[in-house]
Amino acid sequence: MKEIESRHNESRSNFANRKLNRLSEINSNQGIKFSHSMAEPGSHCPMHTALAVTQRVKGVSSLVVGMPECGFYSRYVMDQPVGKHGELHYVYVLDSNEVVFGCRDGLQEALRIMIQDGAEAIMVIMTCIPALIGEDIKEITEEINAETSAKAVCIDMAHFKRNGYESGFYEVYQALLSLQQNNKQMETHQVNLLGSLLGNEGVRLKEILTENGFQTVELGGSFSLEDMGVITAGRLNIVISIHMLPLARSLEKEYDIPYIFLGAGYSIDDITELYQSIFNALEIKECVSQFQSYEHIQSLLQEKAGSFNNLPYIATAVIPDVLGVCAFLGTLSMKPLLLHVEEYNEWMKEWKTEILAMGQNPYTTYITKRESVAQLLEQVDKEDNLPLLSLGSLKGVPGCCSVDDRKVRQFGSLIGYERTHQLLNTILHSLEESEDAII
């Protein structure tokens, strides 16, 4: 009997080693393990996201380069070859000869045809097979750019190099900058908002900027290529969406426009410091007291801070800044057990350092089957007498109260104090609903 139990424990340990990593072991995207070998039903590849973002940018055409499977799949997003404003969304399918010897000549001809047909800016999306054979599509686009006034840029969206679809956001927004003419003229009264400002606090922030004589250019949702040209002349970039951080970093490097990532912190002190940095950069009198959500989050923490103490939780939803959330919840003494991590990028290292400094080192993985999360939790040490919280929909785990994915997205779309208030309110309501269900 003891031998059987020993083998069982050894099997569990091997499973954990194969499927889970501690946060301290994650130093790059490649360090994130997949929770199960077979994904059900699987995730979108980054090409899908890249196309979805490109489709919303007026004036940008697209060319997917790959095998028939990729071309067919891409039409689920680009279901029309011609966009609303005349953009061209084409596919270049490699034949058997090109898979072996490359597609340089054919791809150059395809780009020339698109330019003749009216495409002025082309997002060339490289998929897995061209990446595997080492085709230098970036060089091909540079040669085309040298012979025409139109511009093409290549992004590598090979799925085997990525965990899931999040990288499509980062790569497209940054690549759009390469389609601009170099213009370093600065508009001293222009502030760029990289991401959509939603919620009451977002509205109030725009009002404060307008009241102080600033014109805002918001780059979120649908926009035009011309808007990308406008932001190269801004005085300050306020980054709302984490997906636009690479774009902000490129704007700082190439156009000397500083940026402040408003999503960098969740605590009251961190948010206050971020706002103060914005107001100082723009020489605006301190306005934090004008945000009603500032008082709301203070009141909530004064009344309910004890409710979060030692509360174990996992994150199963796609939360792009999940490490930022984890770092904040750690200040409330919540205990992270398992985190679904889509992407790990260099700007997340500071959050990781904060979490580890608290003595917390949660398991991380890319959850491919939520139905089998219960199996993963068998490897995680947790106190059975405490309720378990899941940030993300979850079924089949006894004693677990889960926050629906839609509610997770709701707080993720807000900013500042309002975002933190919504996050904590969502957790409290989930705990209350779970207690009511038990009763």
SULGIFEN-V536637 format. One record per helix or strand. SS is the DSSP state (alpha for helix, beta for strand). FROM is the first residue (numbers start at 0). TO is the last residue. If there is no record, write none. Layout:
ss=[SS:SS]
from=[FROM:FROM]
to=[TO:TO]
This chain:
ss=[alpha:beta:alpha:alpha:beta:alpha:beta:beta:alpha:beta:beta:alpha:alpha:beta:alpha:alpha:beta:alpha:alpha:beta:alpha:beta:beta:alpha:beta:alpha:beta:alpha:alpha:alpha:alpha:beta:alpha:beta:alpha:beta:alpha:beta:beta:alpha:alpha]
from=[1:20:22:28:33:45:56:60:67:81:87:95:103:120:127:136:150:158:166:189:198:214:222:224:235:241:257:261:267:287:291:311:321:334:345:362:369:387:399:404:415]
to=[18:21:24:30:33:54:57:65:73:81:92:100:115:125:131:146:155:160:178:193:210:218:223:230:238:254:260:263:280:289:307:314:330:339:356:365:376:390:402:411:437]
